[in-house]
């Protein structure tokens, strides 16, 4: 489990199962872009990650990737987490930079 990217508060990506695991143990299935994005963010909790870096980690052709797709990916993921888990995904936008996985309480 040490290799699984984890956000403080217990949020983690179960790499083997392609699932987001909430602190209470509930899970949500992830698609490949969601898994790559959350793994990247959760490996750097508290550290803002530039949009370009996130796009490069989820796209094989980052120069052709519409940055708006990154926002929509996170928007849909946040909505799915809220609906399925009644919880807020611990990822926040950083104005002028990108996104950050936040350290939340237990």
DRENTORKOL-3810 file (N, C-alpha, C; in nm, 4 decimals):
REM DRENTORKOL-3810
@n.u->0.0824; n.v->-0.1202; n.w->0.0000; ca.u->0.0000; ca.v->0.0000; ca.w->0.0000; c.u->0.0860; c.v->0.1254; c.w->0.0000
@n.u->0.2144; n.v->0.1109; n.w->0.0302; ca.u->0.3016; ca.v->0.2271; ca.w->0.0368; c.u->0.3167; c.v->0.2934; c.w->-0.1001
@n.u->0.2956; n.v->0.2166; n.w->-0.2076; ca.u->0.3121; ca.v->0.2725; ca.w->-0.3410; c.u->0.1863; c.v->0.3424; c.w->-0.3912
@n.u->0.0761; n.v->0.3311; n.w->-0.3175; ca.u->-0.0474; ca.v->0.3947; ca.w->-0.3610; c.u->-0.0440; c.v->0.5431; c.w->-0.3269
@n.u->-0.0683; n.v->0.6285; n.w->-0.4259; ca.u->-0.0742; ca.v->0.7714; ca.w->-0.3967; c.u->-0.1875; c.v->0.8003; c.w->-0.2983
@n.u->-0.1547; n.v->0.8750; n.w->-0.1917; ca.u->-0.2518; ca.v->0.9020; ca.w->-0.0860; c.u->-0.2546; c.v->1.0496; c.w->-0.0511
@n.u->-0.3750; n.v->1.1034; n.w->-0.0390; ca.u->-0.3908; ca.v->1.2388; ca.w->0.0127; c.u->-0.4167; c.v->1.2265; c.w->0.1612
@n.u->-0.3643; n.v->1.3195; n.w->0.2386; ca.u->-0.3886; ca.v->1.3140; ca.w->0.3815; c.u->-0.5378; c.v->1.3189; c.w->0.4072
@n.u->-0.5796; n.v->1.2552; n.w->0.5145; ca.u->-0.7217; ca.v->1.2440; ca.w->0.5399; c.u->-0.7723; c.v->1.1092; c.w->0.4929
@n.u->-0.6871; n.v->1.0346; n.w->0.4219; ca.u->-0.7221; ca.v->0.8993; ca.w->0.3845; c.u->-0.7682; c.v->0.8779; c.w->0.2414
@n.u->-0.7835; n.v->0.9828; n.w->0.1623; ca.u->-0.8190; ca.v->0.9652; ca.w->0.0210; c.u->-0.7013; c.v->0.9012; c.w->-0.0488
@n.u->-0.7282; n.v->0.8019; n.w->-0.1343; ca.u->-0.6192; ca.v->0.7400; ca.w->-0.2078; c.u->-0.6702; c.v->0.6795; c.w->-0.3385
@n.u->-0.5750; n.v->0.6545; n.w->-0.4263; ca.u->-0.6044; ca.v->0.5858; ca.w->-0.5515; c.u->-0.5547; c.v->0.4429; c.w->-0.5351
@n.u->-0.6465; n.v->0.3482; n.w->-0.5521; ca.u->-0.6109; ca.v->0.2068; ca.w->-0.5482; c.u->-0.5650; c.v->0.1700; c.w->-0.6885
@n.u->-0.4349; n.v->0.1732; n.w->-0.7102; ca.u->-0.3795; ca.v->0.1544; ca.w->-0.8442; c.u->-0.4206; c.v->0.0209; c.w->-0.9060
@n.u->-0.4259; n.v->-0.0826; n.w->-0.8266; ca.u->-0.4602; ca.v->-0.2143; ca.w->-0.8798; c.u->-0.6070; c.v->-0.2224; c.w->-0.9198
@n.u->-0.6930; n.v->-0.1550; n.w->-0.8447; ca.u->-0.8356; ca.v->-0.1671; ca.w->-0.8690; c.u->-0.8975; c.v->-0.0539; c.w->-0.9481
@n.u->-0.8166; n.v->0.0427; n.w->-0.9889; ca.u->-0.8670; ca.v->0.1572; ca.w->-1.0653; c.u->-0.9804; c.v->0.2253; c.w->-0.9910
@n.u->-0.9620; n.v->0.2469; n.w->-0.8607; ca.u->-1.0672; ca.v->0.3089; ca.w->-0.7807; c.u->-1.0114; c.v->0.4209; c.w->-0.6948
@n.u->-1.0972; n.v->0.5195; n.w->-0.6726; ca.u->-1.0709; ca.v->0.6220; ca.w->-0.5733; c.u->-1.1301; c.v->0.5696; c.w->-0.4439
@n.u->-1.0513; n.v->0.5705; n.w->-0.3368; ca.u->-1.0981; ca.v->0.5205; ca.w->-0.2079; c.u->-1.1092; c.v->0.6385; c.w->-0.1124
@n.u->-1.2302; n.v->0.6573; n.w->-0.0586; ca.u->-1.2564; ca.v->0.7661; ca.w->0.0359; c.u->-1.2081; c.v->0.7259; c.w->0.1750
@n.u->-1.1931; n.v->0.8242; n.w->0.2643; ca.u->-1.1477; ca.v->0.7921; ca.w->0.4010; c.u->-1.2365; c.v->0.6886; c.w->0.4713
@n.u->-1.3652; n.v->0.6843; n.w->0.4373; ca.u->-1.4551; ca.v->0.5891; ca.w->0.5034; c.u->-1.4582; c.v->0.4534; c.w->0.4327
@n.u->-1.3743; n.v->0.4371; n.w->0.3284; ca.u->-1.3649; ca.v->0.3093; ca.w->0.2609; c.u->-1.4524; c.v->0.2946; c.w->0.1371
@n.u->-1.5413; n.v->0.3904; n.w->0.1134; ca.u->-1.6233; ca.v->0.3820; ca.w->-0.0079; c.u->-1.5346; c.v->0.4032; c.w->-0.1297
@n.u->-1.5737; n.v->0.3424; n.w->-0.2410; ca.u->-1.4920; ca.v->0.3502; ca.w->-0.3616; c.u->-1.5712; c.v->0.4025; c.w->-0.4805
@n.u->-1.4972; n.v->0.4569; n.w->-0.5756; ca.u->-1.5538; ca.v->0.5055; ca.w->-0.7007; c.u->-1.4614; c.v->0.4610; c.w->-0.8128
@n.u->-1.5178; n.v->0.3940; n.w->-0.9139; ca.u->-1.4371; ca.v->0.3481; ca.w->-1.0277; c.u->-1.3831; c.v->0.4682; c.w->-1.1043
@n.u->-1.2588; n.v->0.4580; n.w->-1.1480; ca.u->-1.1938; ca.v->0.5654; ca.w->-1.2233; c.u->-1.1619; c.v->0.5198; c.w->-1.3645
@n.u->-1.1693; n.v->0.6148; n.w->-1.4588; ca.u->-1.1210; ca.v->0.5850; ca.w->-1.5931; c.u->-0.9719; c.v->0.6219; c.w->-1.5981
@n.u->-0.9053; n.v->0.5941; n.w->-1.7081; ca.u->-0.7609; ca.v->0.6162; ca.w->-1.7156; c.u->-0.7202; c.v->0.7624; c.w->-1.6897
@n.u->-0.7816; n.v->0.8615; n.w->-1.7563; ca.u->-0.7399; ca.v->0.9995; ca.w->-1.7281; c.u->-0.7599; c.v->1.0388; c.w->-1.5813
@n.u->-0.8708; n.v->0.9944; n.w->-1.5204; ca.u->-0.8965; ca.v->1.0264; ca.w->-1.3791; c.u->-0.7917; c.v->0.9617; c.w->-1.2892
@n.u->-0.7585; n.v->0.8356; n.w->-1.3185; ca.u->-0.6587; ca.v->0.7640; ca.w->-1.2389; c.u->-0.5226; c.v->0.8333; c.w->-1.2482
@n.u->-0.4815; n.v->0.8687; n.w->-1.3693; ca.u->-0.3524; ca.v->0.9346; ca.w->-1.3887; c.u->-0.3492; c.v->1.0707; c.w->-1.3188
@n.u->-0.4564; n.v->1.1468; n.w->-1.3338; ca.u->-0.4640; ca.v->1.2803; ca.w->-1.2749; c.u->-0.4575; c.v->1.2743; c.w->-1.1226
@n.u->-0.5417; n.v->1.1914; n.w->-1.0617; ca.u->-0.5441; ca.v->1.1838; ca.w->-0.9155; c.u->-0.4158; c.v->1.1239; c.w->-0.8600
@n.u->-0.3594; n.v->1.0252; n.w->-0.9272; ca.u->-0.2324; ca.v->0.9674; ca.w->-0.8806; c.u->-0.1237; c.v->1.0739; c.w->-0.8776
@n.u->-0.1212; n.v->1.1569; n.w->-0.9817; ca.u->-0.0219; ca.v->1.2642; ca.w->-0.9914; c.u->-0.0424; c.v->1.3668; c.w->-0.8797
@n.u->-0.1658; n.v->1.4079; n.w->-0.8572; ca.u->-0.1944; ca.v->1.5076; ca.w->-0.7543; c.u->-0.1735; c.v->1.4530; c.w->-0.6134
@n.u->-0.2213; n.v->1.3302; n.w->-0.5882; ca.u->-0.2105; ca.v->1.2740; ca.w->-0.4544; c.u->-0.0658; c.v->1.2435; c.w->-0.4159
@n.u->0.0221; n.v->1.2269; n.w->-0.5141; ca.u->0.1644; ca.v->1.2045; ca.w->-0.4857; c.u->0.2320; c.v->1.3348; c.w->-0.4433
@n.u->0.1625; n.v->1.4465; n.w->-0.4583; ca.u->0.2190; ca.v->1.5787; ca.w->-0.4275; c.u->0.1219; c.v->1.6611; c.w->-0.3420
@n.u->0.0685; n.v->1.6023; n.w->-0.2383; ca.u->-0.0294; ca.v->1.6715; ca.w->-0.1536; c.u->0.0275; c.v->1.8030; c.w->-0.1024
@n.u->-0.0516; n.v->1.9090; n.w->-0.1170; ca.u->-0.0113; ca.v->2.0402; ca.w->-0.0685; c.u->0.0769; c.v->2.1170; c.w->-0.1646
@n.u->0.1174; n.v->2.0541; n.w->-0.2737; ca.u->0.2067; ca.v->2.1171; ca.w->-0.3713; c.u->0.1280; c.v->2.1466; c.w->-0.4989
@n.u->0.1092; n.v->2.2745; n.w->-0.5322; ca.u->0.0360; ca.v->2.3053; ca.w->-0.6563; c.u->0.1067; c.v->2.2456; c.w->-0.7776
@n.u->0.0260; n.v->2.1849; n.w->-0.8659; ca.u->0.0805; ca.v->2.1247; ca.w->-0.9869; c.u->0.0283; c.v->2.2031; c.w->-1.1071
@n.u->0.1194; n.v->2.2461; n.w->-1.1922; ca.u->0.0835; ca.v->2.3280; ca.w->-1.3080; c.u->-0.0069; c.v->2.2504; c.w->-1.4035
@n.u->-0.0986; n.v->2.3240; n.w->-1.4652; ca.u->-0.1916; ca.v->2.2647; ca.w->-1.5618; c.u->-0.1153; c.v->2.1884; c.w->-1.6705
@n.u->-0.0054; n.v->2.2479; n.w->-1.7194; ca.u->0.0720; ca.v->2.1859; ca.w->-1.8266; c.u->0.1271; c.v->2.0508; c.w->-1.7825
@n.u->0.1699; n.v->2.0421; n.w->-1.6565; ca.u->0.2247; ca.v->1.9174; ca.w->-1.6024; c.u->0.1148; c.v->1.8109; c.w->-1.5943
@n.u->-0.0046; n.v->1.8519; n.w->-1.5522; ca.u->-0.1166; ca.v->1.7579; ca.w->-1.5421; c.u->-0.1599; c.v->1.7100; c.w->-1.6807
@n.u->-0.1655; n.v->1.8029; n.w->-1.7749; ca.u->-0.2033; ca.v->1.7669; ca.w->-1.9119; c.u->-0.1016; c.v->1.6679; c.w->-1.9688
@n.u->0.0270; n.v->1.6923; n.w->-1.9435; ca.u->0.1314; ca.v->1.6026; ca.w->-1.9933; c.u->0.1185; c.v->1.4632; c.w->-1.9329
@n.u->0.0684; n.v->1.4551; n.w->-1.8095; ca.u->0.0582; ca.v->1.3224; ca.w->-1.7463; c.u->-0.0643; c.v->1.2455; c.w->-1.7942
@n.u->-0.1664; n.v->1.3134; n.w->-1.8477; ca.u->-0.2871; ca.v->1.2412; ca.w->-1.8914; c.u->-0.3018; c.v->1.2317; c.w->-2.0431
@n.u->-0.2152; n.v->1.3014; n.w->-2.1175; ca.u->-0.2288; ca.v->1.3009; ca.w->-2.2633; c.u->-0.0986; c.v->1.2603; c.w->-2.3311
@n.u->-0.1114; n.v->1.1797; n.w->-2.4343; ca.u->0.0085; ca.v->1.1409; ca.w->-2.5097; c.u->0.0487; c.v->1.2499; c.w->-2.6087
@n.u->-0.0419; n.v->1.3465; n.w->-2.6308; ca.u->-0.0116; ca.v->1.4590; ca.w->-2.7197; c.u->-0.0520; c.v->1.5897; c.w->-2.6507
@n.u->0.0261; n.v->1.6294; n.w->-2.5464; ca.u->-0.0131; ca.v->1.7456; ca.w->-2.4665; c.u->-0.0271; c.v->1.8752; c.w->-2.5466
@n.u->0.0515; n.v->1.8892; n.w->-2.6550; ca.u->0.0433; ca.v->2.0128; ca.w->-2.7336; c.u->-0.0896; c.v->2.0244; c.w->-2.8074
@n.u->-0.1588; n.v->1.9107; n.w->-2.8249; ca.u->-0.2883; ca.v->1.9121; ca.w->-2.8941; c.u->-0.4062; c.v->1.9047; c.w->-2.7967
@n.u->-0.3771; n.v->1.8987; n.w->-2.6682; ca.u->-0.4802; ca.v->1.8813; ca.w->-2.5664; c.u->-0.5431; c.v->2.0164; c.w->-2.5328
@n.u->-0.6743; n.v->2.0255; n.w->-2.5409; ca.u->-0.7448; ca.v->2.1495; ca.w->-2.5057; c.u->-0.7448; c.v->2.1622; c.w->-2.3537
@n.u->-0.6833; n.v->2.2677; n.w->-2.2982; ca.u->-0.6769; ca.v->2.2837; ca.w->-2.1526; c.u->-0.8150; c.v->2.2813; c.w->-2.0860
@n.u->-0.9177; n.v->2.3207; n.w->-2.1593; ca.u->-1.0530; ca.v->2.3201; ca.w->-2.1036; c.u->-1.0966; c.v->2.1775; c.w->-2.0669
@n.u->-1.0428; n.v->2.0779; n.w->-2.1393; ca.u->-1.0764; ca.v->1.9381; ca.w->-2.1092; c.u->-1.0311; c.v->1.8984; c.w->-1.9695
@n.u->-0.9177; n.v->1.9544; n.w->-1.9232; ca.u->-0.8698; ca.v->1.9264; ca.w->-1.7877; c.u->-0.9717; c.v->1.9753; c.w->-1.6848
@n.u->-1.0219; n.v->2.0972; n.w->-1.7057; ca.u->-1.1226; ca.v->2.1535; ca.w->-1.6142; c.u->-1.2496; c.v->2.0693; c.w->-1.6142
@n.u->-1.2920; n.v->2.0265; n.w->-1.7326; ca.u->-1.4138; ca.v->1.9465; ca.w->-1.7417; c.u->-1.3944; c.v->1.8088; c.w->-1.6773
@n.u->-1.2770; n.v->1.7503; n.w->-1.6934; ca.u->-1.2471; ca.v->1.6218; ca.w->-1.6306; c.u->-1.2615; c.v->1.6329; c.w->-1.4789
@n.u->-1.2030; n.v->1.7372; n.w->-1.4217; ca.u->-1.2124; ca.v->1.7555; ca.w->-1.2767; c.u->-1.3532; c.v->1.7907; c.w->-1.2331
@n.u->-1.4220; n.v->1.8709; n.w->-1.3122; ca.u->-1.5605; ca.v->1.9074; ca.w->-1.2796; c.u->-1.6484; c.v->1.7826; c.w->-1.2716
@n.u->-1.6387; n.v->1.6959; n.w->-1.3718; ca.u->-1.7183; ca.v->1.5728; ca.w->-1.3733; c.u->-1.6791; c.v->1.4799; c.w->-1.2588
@n.u->-1.5494; n.v->1.4696; n.w->-1.2316; ca.u->-1.5029; ca.v->1.3829; ca.w->-1.1234; c.u->-1.5527; c.v->1.4328; c.w->-0.9880
@n.u->-1.5444; n.v->1.5635; n.w->-0.9662; ca.u->-1.5963; ca.v->1.6196; ca.w->-0.8392; c.u->-1.7437; c.v->1.5890; c.w->-0.8230
@n.u->-1.8209; n.v->1.6046; n.w->-0.9311; ca.u->-1.9655; ca.v->1.5789; ca.w->-0.9256; c.u->-1.9927; c.v->1.4312; c.w->-0.8964
@n.u->-1.9185; n.v->1.3422; n.w->-0.9619; ca.u->-1.9365; ca.v->1.1986; ca.w->-0.9368; c.u->-1.9029; c.v->1.1620; c.w->-0.7928
@n.u->-1.7951; n.v->1.2193; n.w->-0.7394; ca.u->-1.7562; ca.v->1.1913; ca.w->-0.6006; c.u->-1.8637; c.v->1.2416; c.w->-0.5056
@n.u->-1.9152; n.v->1.3611; n.w->-0.5315; ca.u->-2.0198; ca.v->1.4172; ca.w->-0.4451; c.u->-2.1457; c.v->1.3310; c.w->-0.4485
@n.u->-2.1863; n.v->1.2876; n.w->-0.5675; ca.u->-2.3077; ca.v->1.2068; ca.w->-0.5805; c.u->-2.2906; c.v->1.0669; c.w->-0.5216
@n.u->-2.1759; n.v->1.0043; n.w->-0.5450; ca.u->-2.1554; ca.v->0.8661; ca.w->-0.5026; c.u->-2.1142; c.v->0.8537; c.w->-0.3554
@n.u->-2.0400; n.v->0.9529; n.w->-0.3063; ca.u->-1.9815; ca.v->0.9410; ca.w->-0.1728; c.u->-2.0306; c.v->1.0466; c.w->-0.0750
@n.u->-2.1087; n.v->1.1425; n.w->-0.1251; ca.u->-2.1543; ca.v->1.2537; ca.w->-0.0428; c.u->-2.0361; c.v->1.3216; c.w->0.0264
@n.u->-1.9287; n.v->1.3402; n.w->-0.0489; ca.u->-1.8070; ca.v->1.4023; ca.w->0.0029; c.u->-1.7450; c.v->1.4878; c.w->-0.1063
@n.u->-1.6607; n.v->1.5814; n.w->-0.0652; ca.u->-1.5912; ca.v->1.6666; ca.w->-0.1613; c.u->-1.4535; c.v->1.6099; c.w->-0.1915
@n.u->-1.4227; n.v->1.5989; n.w->-0.3200; ca.u->-1.2906; ca.v->1.5547; ca.w->-0.3620; c.u->-1.1875; c.v->1.6554; c.w->-0.3097
@n.u->-1.0794; n.v->1.6088; n.w->-0.2439; ca.u->-0.9827; ca.v->1.7027; ca.w->-0.1855; c.u->-0.8844; c.v->1.7597; c.w->-0.2883
@n.u->-0.9401; n.v->1.8179; n.w->-0.3949; ca.u->-0.8583; ca.v->1.8801; ca.w->-0.4994; c.u->-0.9131; c.v->2.0203; c.w->-0.5218
@n.u->-0.8263; n.v->2.1191; n.w->-0.5171; ca.u->-0.8679; ca.v->2.2579; ca.w->-0.5353; c.u->-0.7919; c.v->2.3201; c.w->-0.6518
@n.u->-0.8552; n.v->2.4184; n.w->-0.7157; ca.u->-0.7852; ca.v->2.4890; ca.w->-0.8223; c.u->-0.6953; c.v->2.5957; c.w->-0.7605
@n.u->-0.5847; n.v->2.6219; n.w->-0.8280; ca.u->-0.4910; ca.v->2.7253; ca.w->-0.7856; c.u->-0.4866; c.v->2.8269; c.w->-0.8985
@n.u->-0.5412; n.v->2.9426; n.w->-0.8725; ca.u->-0.5532; ca.v->3.0460; ca.w->-0.9759; c.u->-0.4170; c.v->3.0774; c.w->-1.0389
@n.u->-0.4141; n.v->3.0741; n.w->-1.1712; ca.u->-0.2928; ca.v->3.1068; ca.w->-1.2442; c.u->-0.1890; c.v->2.9962; c.w->-1.2460
@n.u->-0.2225; n.v->2.8808; n.w->-1.1869; ca.u->-0.1245; ca.v->2.7717; ca.w->-1.1833; c.u->-0.1862; c.v->2.6429; c.w->-1.2346
@n.u->-0.2666; n.v->2.5801; n.w->-1.1516; ca.u->-0.3235; ca.v->2.4515; ca.w->-1.1880; c.u->-0.4116; c.v->2.3999; c.w->-1.0758
@n.u->-0.3752; n.v->2.2858; n.w->-1.0190; ca.u->-0.4550; ca.v->2.2230; ca.w->-0.9142; c.u->-0.3649; c.v->2.1707; c.w->-0.8030
@n.u->-0.4247; n.v->2.1528; n.w->-0.6853; ca.u->-0.3517; ca.v->2.1010; ca.w->-0.5705; c.u->-0.4425; c.v->2.0033; c.w->-0.4949
@n.u->-0.3830; n.v->1.8906; n.w->-0.4513; ca.u->-0.4533; ca.v->1.7993; ca.w->-0.3607; c.u->-0.4320; c.v->1.8576; c.w->-0.2216
@n.u->-0.5405; n.v->1.8803; n.w->-0.1503; ca.u->-0.5295; ca.v->1.9440; ca.w->-0.0203; c.u->-0.5269; c.v->1.8415; c.w->0.0923
@n.u->-0.4568; n.v->1.8789; n.w->0.1971; ca.u->-0.4514; ca.v->1.7940; ca.w->0.3161; c.u->-0.5722; c.v->1.8269; c.w->0.4016
@n.u->-0.6619; n.v->1.7321; n.w->0.4132; ca.u->-0.7822; ca.v->1.7522; ca.w->0.4924; c.u->-0.7733; c.v->1.6709; c.w->0.6195
@n.u->-0.8547; n.v->1.7062; n.w->0.7157; ca.u->-0.8582; ca.v->1.6334; ca.w->0.8423; c.u->-0.9156; c.v->1.4938; c.w->0.8221
@n.u->-0.9069; n.v->1.4106; n.w->0.9250; ca.u->-0.9559; ca.v->1.2725; ca.w->0.9137; c.u->-1.1046; c.v->1.2646; c.w->0.8912
END
